[in-house]
Amino acid sequence: MTTTLVRQASPEASAAATRTVAVSVHDLRKRFLMRRPLTDMLRHPLRRQYQRALNGVDCDILEGEFFGFLGANGAGKTTLFKILATLVSPDEGEVRVGGFDVTRDAAAVRRILTPVIADERSLKWRLTAKENLRLYAVLYGTPRRQVDRRVAEVLETVGLSASDTKLVGRYSSGMKQRLMIARALIPNPKILLLDEPTRSLDPVSARHLRDFLRNQICKALGCTVLLATHTAEEAFELCDRVAIMDYGRTLVVGPTERLVLEFSDERYRIWTRDPHHRAFEALSEARLLHSVQLVRFDDDGWGVVDAVIPAGLDSAAEAMRLLVARGVTISRFERVGLSLGELIQRVVSQSGGSKRA
């Protein structure tokens, strides 16, 4: 069963409730025939062994949403994307893209959804950006009289107009990523599939690409973006909601910040001049906080103390008030967030995941 976290009532939530579902996946299942050693095939030629890649995936993705799929290798993200792109047929379940069934209406799905193939080798390095896009515009079936105009439009969208006559082999990795996105935009899709788009980029280029995806692709063009990622910045900065997957199942779906709050242990970090103050022990005895631990001393002499304060933000505010009232000097007080790896691990652990079906 998939856990779904819903935002509390707000103007943004009310607006989201009225948006159309762009991608709908219900009880999706897929298995593949496993390869066997030659000796085993000769001894048992009729035996078939299967490995299940998807085992009941459920999620609805809204129009204009930036939606992320998180999970360890083998969670099923790539298989799911191949099914959405009509490259692989599902065994069971229902998958609709823009209202079209991916099996019965594959041609209609391909007109509105395009995967971004994050492989620089798929570009023609001895051609210019404009020549690359002209080639793919023809392959996408763009009418001849519209090819040049459409190529110019997508180059302008991704910010490569000034470099459109430069050989692609001389492009930086960030420019190549933008060109691959431009290629995917040629048929004017409503939905884009991105599989780890920043994995080959340096931190600065990766940040620029994330800003571009969020502001130019998702917001300006209104594209629905489905993202598979292992990168914390992509999950936390880009995605409106995420689905955490494990061995072919969606364990939980919701806004990233809500998932962090839901699965964290309410640990807070306190910067104080008095890390050994008696007040910490007194509040522990009163059960307002526990697991108090001195992490380190900063270079300027401030002690960094971690403590678990249960029962939410009101209790955290009360604990801080009592510490100050009892004479503890505090310069900073903040909640310790989970890393992406910790979040996935805790969701999997608390949801009973990491077991092959």
Backbone torsions as a table, in degrees:
resi	resn	phi	psi	omega
1	MET	NA	137.3	179.8
2	THR	-92.7	130.5	174.8
3	THR	-86.3	131.5	179.7
4	THR	-119.0	124.6	177.1
5	LEU	-98.4	130.0	-176.4
6	VAL	-114.0	136.2	178.2
7	ARG	-64.1	150.8	174.4
8	GLN	-68.5	159.4	-176.5
9	ALA	-55.8	129.0	178.8
10	SER	-159.9	164.6	177.1
11	PRO	-56.3	-39.0	179.3
12	GLU	-66.2	-41.2	-179.1
13	ALA	-66.9	-38.2	179.2
14	SER	-64.7	-39.0	178.3
15	ALA	-65.9	-39.6	-179.8
16	ALA	-64.1	-34.2	-177.0
17	ALA	-65.5	-22.7	-178.4
18	THR	-94.4	-3.7	-178.6
19	ARG	-78.6	151.2	-178.3
20	THR	-78.2	145.6	176.0
21	VAL	-76.2	122.4	-179.8
22	ALA	-86.5	-40.6	-179.0
23	VAL	-132.8	128.5	-179.5
24	SER	-125.4	122.1	-179.4
25	VAL	-125.3	123.0	-178.2
26	HIS	-134.1	122.8	175.8
27	ASP	50.3	45.6	-177.6
28	LEU	-76.9	130.4	-179.8
29	ARG	-135.5	142.4	178.4
30	LYS	-153.4	136.3	175.0
31	ARG	-132.5	156.1	-178.8
32	PHE	-126.0	146.7	176.9
33	LEU	-69.5	128.6	-177.6
34	MET	-83.2	144.6	174.5
35	ARG	-74.6	143.3	-180.0
36	ARG	-125.3	154.0	176.1
37	PRO	-60.1	151.5	-177.7
38	LEU	-58.4	-40.8	-178.7
39	THR	-62.6	-38.6	179.1
40	ASP	-68.2	-36.6	178.4
41	MET	-66.6	-37.2	179.4
42	LEU	-70.3	-37.5	-179.9
43	ARG	-75.0	-35.4	-176.8
44	HIS	-132.3	71.9	-173.7
45	PRO	-64.0	-24.5	-176.9
46	LEU	-94.9	-4.7	-178.4
47	ARG	-73.7	140.4	177.7
48	ARG	-128.2	130.8	176.1
49	GLN	-122.0	133.4	-175.5
50	TYR	-120.0	150.2	172.4
51	GLN	-119.6	126.8	-176.7
52	ARG	-84.5	122.5	179.8
53	ALA	-92.9	-37.0	178.1
54	LEU	-128.8	135.1	-172.4
55	ASN	-136.9	57.6	177.2
56	GLY	99.6	53.3	179.3
57	VAL	-79.7	133.0	179.1
58	ASP	-135.1	126.6	171.3
59	CYS	-171.9	149.8	173.8
60	ASP	-120.1	131.2	-177.3
61	ILE	-117.7	129.2	-174.0
62	LEU	-84.8	156.7	176.0
63	GLU	-61.9	135.7	178.4
64	GLY	78.2	6.8	-177.6
65	GLU	-89.6	146.0	170.9
66	PHE	-100.5	106.8	-169.9
67	PHE	-118.1	130.4	-177.1
68	GLY	-110.9	144.9	172.9
69	PHE	-112.5	120.8	-177.1
70	LEU	-116.5	151.8	177.6
71	GLY	158.2	160.7	179.4
72	ALA	-69.3	167.9	174.1
73	ASN	-57.7	134.9	-177.9
74	GLY	91.6	3.8	-179.4
75	ALA	-74.3	-20.8	178.6
76	GLY	111.6	6.5	-176.1
77	LYS	-63.3	-46.3	-177.7
78	THR	-65.6	-41.8	177.8
79	THR	-62.0	-42.1	177.5
80	LEU	-59.7	-45.1	179.9
81	PHE	-64.3	-37.5	178.2
82	LYS	-65.0	-36.6	177.4
83	ILE	-68.1	-43.0	178.9
84	LEU	-62.6	-33.9	-179.8
85	ALA	-85.3	5.1	179.0
86	THR	65.6	22.7	177.7
87	LEU	-86.6	-22.8	178.8
88	VAL	-134.7	140.3	179.3
89	SER	-91.8	139.4	177.5
90	PRO	-73.5	154.5	174.8
91	ASP	-83.9	-42.7	-179.0
92	GLU	-143.4	164.4	176.8
93	GLY	94.8	178.4	-177.5
94	GLU	-124.9	131.4	177.3
95	VAL	-131.4	120.6	179.0
96	ARG	-124.3	134.3	178.1
97	VAL	-121.4	114.6	-176.0
98	GLY	61.4	27.5	-179.0
99	GLY	88.4	-6.9	-178.4
100	PHE	-98.1	138.0	176.7
101	ASP	-75.2	132.0	-174.4
102	VAL	-68.1	-20.1	179.6
103	THR	-91.4	-50.9	-176.1
104	ARG	-79.9	-28.5	-175.6
105	ASP	-122.6	46.4	-174.6
106	ALA	-59.7	-39.6	-178.9
107	ALA	-64.1	-39.9	178.5
108	ALA	-67.0	-37.5	177.7
109	VAL	-62.7	-43.4	-178.1
110	ARG	-66.0	-20.4	177.8
111	ARG	-76.7	-20.2	-176.3
112	ILE	-117.4	-9.6	-179.2
113	LEU	-127.8	134.0	179.2
114	THR	-134.2	128.7	173.4
115	PRO	-81.7	142.3	173.6
116	VAL	-94.7	111.0	-178.9
117	ILE	-81.5	105.6	-174.2
118	ALA	-83.2	60.3	-179.8
119	ASP	-134.8	109.0	-177.2
120	GLU	-59.4	-26.3	-178.2
121	ARG	-69.3	-14.3	178.1
122	SER	-77.0	-10.3	176.1
123	LEU	-87.8	154.1	176.6
124	LYS	-90.7	100.7	-170.4
125	TRP	-69.4	-23.1	-179.2
126	ARG	-91.6	7.2	173.8
127	LEU	-110.6	160.1	174.7
128	THR	-77.5	169.9	177.3
129	ALA	-60.4	-42.7	-179.2
130	LYS	-64.0	-41.3	179.4
131	GLU	-67.3	-39.3	175.3
132	ASN	-57.3	-48.3	-175.6
133	LEU	-70.9	-33.5	175.3
134	ARG	-61.2	-42.2	179.3
135	LEU	-59.6	-49.0	-177.0
136	TYR	-73.2	-27.1	175.3
137	ALA	-62.8	-39.9	176.7
138	VAL	-66.1	-42.6	179.6
139	LEU	-64.0	-33.2	177.5
140	TYR	-77.5	-5.7	177.8
141	GLY	84.1	22.1	177.7
142	THR	-67.3	130.7	177.7
143	PRO	-54.3	140.4	-171.7
144	ARG	-56.1	-40.7	-176.8
145	ARG	-70.7	-12.6	-178.5
146	GLN	-103.6	-5.1	-173.0
147	VAL	-60.9	-52.8	-175.8
148	ASP	-62.4	-40.6	-179.9
149	ARG	-65.2	-42.5	-178.9
150	ARG	-68.7	-39.2	177.4
151	VAL	-61.7	-43.2	178.8
152	ALA	-63.8	-37.7	-179.5
153	GLU	-64.4	-47.5	-176.4
154	VAL	-72.3	-32.5	175.6
155	LEU	-64.7	-37.9	176.5
156	GLU	-66.4	-40.0	-178.9
157	THR	-61.5	-42.2	-177.1
158	VAL	-92.2	4.0	175.0
159	GLY	74.9	31.7	-179.4
160	LEU	-115.7	14.0	-177.5
161	SER	-60.9	-37.1	-177.5
162	ALA	-72.7	-14.3	-177.7
163	SER	-118.1	20.3	-172.3
164	ASP	-71.2	-16.0	178.5
165	THR	-102.9	6.7	179.3
166	LYS	-86.6	138.1	178.6
167	LEU	-60.5	135.9	-176.0
168	VAL	-63.0	-29.4	178.1
169	GLY	-61.0	-18.5	178.9
170	ARG	-97.4	2.1	178.9
171	TYR	-75.0	151.2	169.9
172	SER	-74.3	168.1	179.5
173	SER	-61.4	-38.8	178.7
174	GLY	-63.9	-40.4	178.5
175	MET	-66.6	-38.2	178.0
176	LYS	-64.5	-39.3	177.8
177	GLN	-62.1	-41.6	178.4
178	ARG	-64.8	-37.6	179.4
179	LEU	-66.4	-37.8	177.4
180	MET	-65.9	-34.8	175.3
181	ILE	-69.0	-40.3	176.9
182	ALA	-59.4	-41.5	177.7
183	ARG	-59.5	-41.7	179.7
184	ALA	-69.6	-24.1	-178.0
185	LEU	-82.6	-10.3	-175.7
186	ILE	-54.8	-47.1	-179.8
187	PRO	-77.6	10.3	178.8
188	ASN	57.0	56.3	-176.6
189	PRO	-73.8	156.7	174.5
190	LYS	-92.1	-19.5	-175.2
191	ILE	-134.2	133.4	177.2
192	LEU	-118.3	140.4	173.9
193	LEU	-107.4	123.0	-179.9
194	LEU	-120.6	123.8	179.5
195	ASP	-111.0	101.9	179.5
196	GLU	48.5	64.0	-173.3
197	PRO	-68.2	-20.2	-176.1
198	THR	-108.3	14.0	-171.5
199	ARG	-65.8	-24.4	-178.2
200	SER	-104.0	10.7	-174.0
201	LEU	-104.3	152.4	172.8
202	ASP	-73.6	164.5	-173.9
203	PRO	-56.1	-39.5	-178.4
204	VAL	-69.1	-46.2	178.7
205	SER	-64.1	-37.6	178.9
206	ALA	-62.9	-41.4	178.7
207	ARG	-64.9	-42.7	178.6
208	HIS	-61.0	-41.4	-179.6
209	LEU	-67.2	-39.1	177.8
210	ARG	-62.5	-43.1	177.6
211	ASP	-61.7	-41.3	178.9
212	PHE	-63.3	-45.0	-179.6
213	LEU	-62.6	-43.0	-177.3
214	ARG	-69.3	-48.1	-171.4
215	ASN	-86.1	-41.7	-174.9
216	GLN	-90.2	-38.4	-175.8
217	ILE	-87.7	-52.9	-175.2
218	CYS	-77.0	-49.6	-174.6
219	LYS	-81.7	-52.5	-174.9
220	ALA	-69.8	-46.1	-178.5
221	LEU	-86.7	-16.9	-179.9
222	GLY	74.5	20.8	179.4
223	CYS	-73.1	145.0	167.6
224	THR	-85.5	127.2	-175.5
225	VAL	-117.5	125.6	175.0
226	LEU	-107.9	124.6	-171.2
227	LEU	-124.0	128.1	169.9
228	ALA	-104.9	127.0	-172.6
229	THR	-151.2	155.8	168.6
230	HIS	-114.9	5.9	-172.4
231	THR	-99.3	127.3	-177.1
232	ALA	-61.4	-41.6	-177.6
233	GLU	-62.2	-39.6	178.9
234	GLU	-66.2	-42.4	-178.3
235	ALA	-68.8	-44.9	-173.7
236	PHE	-83.1	-33.0	-175.4
237	GLU	-92.2	-33.7	-172.9
238	LEU	-94.5	-41.1	-164.8
239	CYS	-83.6	131.7	171.2
240	ASP	-69.7	-43.4	176.5
241	ARG	-141.3	161.0	176.6
242	VAL	-135.0	156.5	170.3
243	ALA	-118.2	125.8	177.2
244	ILE	-96.2	123.3	-175.0
245	MET	-111.3	151.8	176.7
246	ASP	-152.1	119.8	179.9
247	TYR	47.2	49.5	171.9
248	GLY	83.3	7.3	179.1
249	ARG	-121.3	146.7	169.9
250	THR	-88.4	116.2	-176.9
251	LEU	-85.9	-36.9	-177.7
252	VAL	-156.2	145.5	178.5
253	VAL	-131.9	132.5	178.0
254	GLY	171.3	174.6	175.4
255	PRO	-61.2	140.5	-174.5
256	THR	-58.6	-44.4	-177.0
257	GLU	-65.5	-32.3	177.3
258	ARG	-70.1	-37.3	178.4
259	LEU	-65.5	-39.7	178.4
260	VAL	-61.6	-43.4	178.3
261	LEU	-67.2	-39.6	-176.5
262	GLU	-65.2	-39.6	-172.2
263	PHE	-105.9	1.8	176.2
264	SER	-80.1	167.8	-179.0
265	ASP	-101.7	22.7	176.6
266	GLU	56.3	45.4	179.2
267	ARG	-91.1	135.3	-179.4
268	TYR	-120.6	151.3	179.3
269	ARG	-116.0	130.3	-174.1
270	ILE	-123.3	127.1	174.1
271	TRP	-97.8	118.6	-174.2
272	THR	-144.0	153.9	173.6
273	ARG	-81.8	-12.0	-173.0
274	ASP	-125.2	64.4	-176.1
275	PRO	-65.7	-17.7	180.0
276	HIS	-107.4	19.3	-178.0
277	HIS	-62.3	143.1	-179.4
278	ARG	-60.7	-21.0	-177.8
279	ALA	-63.6	-33.5	178.8
280	PHE	-63.3	-42.5	179.0
281	GLU	-67.0	-38.2	-180.0
282	ALA	-64.5	-42.1	179.4
283	LEU	-70.3	-30.4	175.4
284	SER	-66.3	-41.9	178.4
285	GLU	-64.8	-31.4	177.4
286	ALA	-83.5	0.9	178.2
287	ARG	62.4	28.8	173.6
288	LEU	-85.3	-23.7	174.0
289	LEU	-152.0	163.8	178.5
290	HIS	-155.3	176.4	-179.3
291	SER	56.3	42.3	179.2
292	VAL	-72.0	131.2	-175.5
293	GLN	-146.2	128.8	173.6
294	LEU	-78.5	116.2	-176.8
295	VAL	-81.6	-48.4	-176.8
296	ARG	-171.5	172.8	168.0
297	PHE	-110.2	130.5	173.8
298	ASP	-71.1	167.6	-178.4
299	ASP	-61.4	-29.1	-178.3
300	ASP	-90.0	9.9	173.4
301	GLY	94.0	-0.1	177.8
302	TRP	-80.4	131.9	176.3
303	GLY	-86.2	139.5	179.5
304	VAL	-106.8	116.0	-175.3
305	VAL	-115.8	131.7	173.3
306	ASP	-102.5	141.7	177.7
307	ALA	-152.4	146.4	175.0
308	VAL	-93.4	123.8	178.9
309	ILE	-120.0	100.4	-175.5
310	PRO	-75.7	169.5	171.7
311	ALA	78.8	21.9	167.3
312	GLY	91.6	-173.5	-173.1
313	LEU	-68.5	-33.0	178.9
314	ASP	-61.5	-41.8	177.8
315	SER	-66.8	-37.2	177.9
316	ALA	-63.8	-42.3	178.4
317	ALA	-63.8	-40.7	179.2
318	GLU	-66.4	-40.2	178.0
319	ALA	-62.5	-43.1	179.1
320	MET	-65.5	-40.1	178.8
321	ARG	-61.1	-43.4	-179.1
322	LEU	-67.9	-38.0	178.0
323	LEU	-62.1	-45.3	180.0
324	VAL	-66.0	-41.1	-179.7
325	ALA	-62.6	-28.1	-179.1
326	ARG	-93.0	9.4	171.3
327	GLY	98.4	10.7	178.4
328	VAL	-82.8	124.9	178.0
329	THR	-83.1	119.5	-176.0
330	ILE	-123.8	129.6	176.9
331	SER	-103.9	-30.6	178.5
332	ARG	-143.4	149.3	179.7
333	PHE	-151.0	113.5	-175.1
334	GLU	-148.1	155.1	178.2
335	ARG	-78.9	139.5	179.0
336	VAL	-87.3	114.4	-179.4
337	GLY	-80.6	162.3	177.1
338	LEU	-86.3	145.1	168.6
339	SER	-73.8	166.7	-179.8
340	LEU	-61.1	-42.0	179.2
341	GLY	-62.9	-42.1	178.3
342	GLU	-64.5	-40.3	179.3
343	LEU	-61.1	-49.3	-179.6
344	ILE	-61.5	-43.5	-178.6
345	GLN	-62.3	-42.3	-178.9
346	ARG	-70.3	-39.4	176.8
347	VAL	-61.5	-45.9	179.9
348	VAL	-60.9	-45.5	-177.8
349	SER	-65.5	-45.2	-176.5
350	GLN	-77.5	-17.6	-179.5
351	SER	-98.9	4.4	179.3
352	GLY	71.3	33.4	-178.9
353	GLY	-86.1	-158.3	-180.0
354	SER	58.4	36.6	173.9
355	LYS	-131.7	127.8	178.8
356	ARG	-68.1	136.8	177.1
357	ALA	-79.5	NA	NA
